[in-house]
Amino acid sequence: MARLLVLIALLLAPLPALADARPIPIKVVVLTAFEVGADTGDRPGEFQAWVERYPLTETMTVPGIVRPVRLSKDGVLGVVMGEWGRARGSIASLVADPRFDLTKAYWIMAGIAGVDPRAGSIGSAAWADWVVDGDPLFELDDREAPADWPWGLYAFGADAPGKKGRADDFSGMVWRLDPGLVRWAYGLTKDISLPDNPQLAADRAKFSTEAAAQTPPRVFVGTSLASVRFWHGYRRTEWARAWVKTWTDDQGTFAMSAGEEQAILDTLTVNAPGGRVDPRRVLVLRTASNYTREGDGEPQPVRFAPGGAEAGFEAAWRVGSPVVRALVAGWPQYADHLPQAAP
């Protein structure tokens, strides 16, 4: 009988592999859109500084994400999502992966973008207070739009520009990021020195009509407009300002033109009811590698300022990493309570 009881106990005991297969608790997910080459040792893109300096030492393959994700020893997960539309699939794949416990994870998008010269200068960094989706819309060639329309872009369900329309079955369209969390991140980083050089200064000088564009790189708060269309120019910048005002009920001010955060926020939001993720814990940090329009009197074609991308990569690390480290260091508190700063 004793032998039988021992045999039963052994059969009922969990296998070592199963006993150790608990999900990895993730404290912070750092999201980037692309890396220029390898994760380490060559010309850097958005991801390399995080890998080398944080550091993110362990690699894992996630089905649905092209590049391996990377982990730190203290619970930080780094992901290269892919650009534009690919980001949505990458976030969905990550959320669905049972190896990760993302229930309390903070999400920080850290990447380069175009800056409205009315809001800031090349090399600057902006924490988003709002994210607005710029993709779902009707489009007429501006030359064929009604004469009293400013442009041929308008919302689904609307009959003219400047109206919200509807977005119930394809996008949340507008997300206000947790105000206290955004203020906390900004307060922690607002005095950080950002890269500057004569190349950036020369590019700033081309925007003599915009005071914000002429200031050295700085950290500020502004709204991110995300679209998989790469747009540029005076009229599209005016459209972006108006689109943001429309969808935020005049509460947001367009600052950064980007391509992935609408995918991040929308995917996390639709997965939130299951409790696997918490979209309140999202921060978006965009750093300016270029302007959303040409300089005063310059020709129309899209132009990227020399050194802008490199300055933006470095700024994203300098501003984003103190926030990640603060979340990890304060985990006994921040696991259950979002850091908050007073209005």
Buried (B, 14 or more C-beta within 10 A) or exposed (E): EEEEEEEEEEEEEEEEEEEEEEEBBBBBBBBBBBBEEEBEEEEBBBBBBBBBEBBBEEEBEBEEBEBBBBBBEEBBBBBBBBBBEBBBBBBBBBBEBEEBBBBBBBBBBBBBBBBBBBBBBBBBBBBBBBBBBBBBBBEEEBEEBEEEBBBBBBBBEBEEBEEBBEBEEEBBBBBBBBEBBBBBBBEBBBEBEBBBEEBBBEBBEBBEEBEBBBEBBBBBBBBBBBBBEEBBBEBBBBBBBBBBBBBBEEEBBBBBBBBBBBBBBBBBBBBBEEEBBBBEBBBBBBBBBBBBBBBEEEEEEEBEBEBBBBBBBBBBBBBBBBBBBBBBEEBEEBBEEBBEBEE
